[in-house]
């Protein structure tokens, strides 16, 4: 299974506005790098985050960004 090259994990929905202001997604789009943005709290949903990261590793994701 081929997944995104980059996975961006935000801790909460309120982090999305700040992240959007960084323009990182625009840069990824301009360079044609595939990505996926997920909102998973490491504090409240640790097991879900662990399973998600393992799944993404199996799908050939190369970069994980925690924001």
Beta strands, then each sheet from edge to edge (+ up, - down):
strand 1: 6-10
strand 2: 35-39
strand 3: 63-66
sheet 1: 2+ 1+ 3+
end
